[in-house]
Amino acid sequence: MSEREQELRSGLARVEERIVRACGAAGRAREDVTLVVVTKTYPVEDVRLLAGLGIRHFAENRDQEAAQKAAACADLSLNWHFVGQLQTNKVRSVAGYADYVHSVDRLRLVGALSSAVAAAGRPPLRVLVQVALEKESGQGAGRGGVAPEGVEELAHAVADAPGLELAGLMTVAPLSGAYAGRPAYAFERLWEISRDLRATHPAATMVSAGMSADLEEAIGAGATHVRVGSAVLGVRPALG
Ligand SMILES: *Cc1c(COP(=O)(O)O)cnc(C)c1O
């Protein structure tokens, strides 16, 4: 086994142990939580090694890098999750390889994704609405994501769009506002928003929350998918 494979194997083992412990603490079954490994900035060789170690769900946040990795691993039948901020001019490309898009945060993207799926003649794309908890009650600017007040409208639009399946909600623990430094509180709020959404859209069961630093808090608050990068692959070099 190569040195890198050994590193990835121990990274995965540590993360798996954390997930098992968090599920136990929350009284949840391990199978209720899917580990999505975020391979951004790491080479496709790492994706292949991780696939060999049993990982099936991979996430990327930049279209160009994601497209290259998905194409290079087309023989492996992996699930690709797009988790980065999405520009409308990238939608056609993303619809070419992604199985899930976690970062839909505006109506324009819904129409664009729907047309792209139709043009690609591919199976339905699973879409999650990204919630920016820092924008609650008109507060905060922040990065991607729709304010909690806007979730319902956007989710209905996704559910009505041909070629798209409303899969659930995603969030990143806020760095500003009332939830800053309080990931457990943020993830509990996401779960409440998800519960309200499931009252009208029962199939929208995915709750994508939790990264390397806060996967325990996310699992404790009901996350179904954790997106973990550095705890598996190592700390990423700062982007130029
Ligand atoms: C990079 C990234 C992750 C993984 O972050 P780590 O801290 O490396 O685990 C999760 N979600 C999104 C949206 C990301 O961009």
The ligand as an SDF file (V2000), in Angstrom:
LIG
                    3D

 15 15  0  0  0  0  0  0  0  0999 V2000
  -14.5840   22.6630    1.4640 C   0  0  0  0  0  0  0  0  0  0  0  0
  -15.9990   22.4390    1.8200 C   0  0  0  0  0  0  0  0  0  0  0  0
  -16.3630   21.4380    2.7500 C   0  0  0  0  0  0  0  0  0  0  0  0
  -15.3490   20.5920    3.4920 C   0  0  0  0  0  0  0  0  0  0  0  0
  -14.6320   21.3850    4.4050 O   0  0  0  0  0  0  0  0  0  0  0  0
  -13.5600   20.7490    5.4190 P   0  0  0  0  0  0  0  0  0  0  0  0
  -13.4220   21.7570    6.4760 O   0  0  0  0  0  0  0  0  0  0  0  0
  -12.3070   20.5370    4.6200 O   0  0  0  0  0  0  0  0  0  0  0  0
  -14.1160   19.4570    5.8930 O   0  0  0  0  0  0  0  0  0  0  0  0
  -17.7110   21.2510    2.9980 C   0  0  0  0  0  0  0  0  0  0  0  0
  -18.6670   21.9870    2.3830 N   0  0  0  0  0  0  0  0  0  0  0  0
  -18.3690   22.9380    1.4910 C   0  0  0  0  0  0  0  0  0  0  0  0
  -19.4660   23.7180    0.8700 C   0  0  0  0  0  0  0  0  0  0  0  0
  -17.0290   23.2050    1.1760 C   0  0  0  0  0  0  0  0  0  0  0  0
  -16.7390   24.1730    0.2940 O   0  0  0  0  0  0  0  0  0  0  0  0
  1  2  1  0
  2  3  1  0
  2 14  2  0
  3  4  1  0
  3 10  2  0
  4  5  1  0
  5  6  1  0
  6  7  2  0
  6  8  1  0
  6  9  1  0
 10 11  1  0
 11 12  2  0
 12 13  1  0
 12 14  1  0
 14 15  1  0
M  END
$$$$
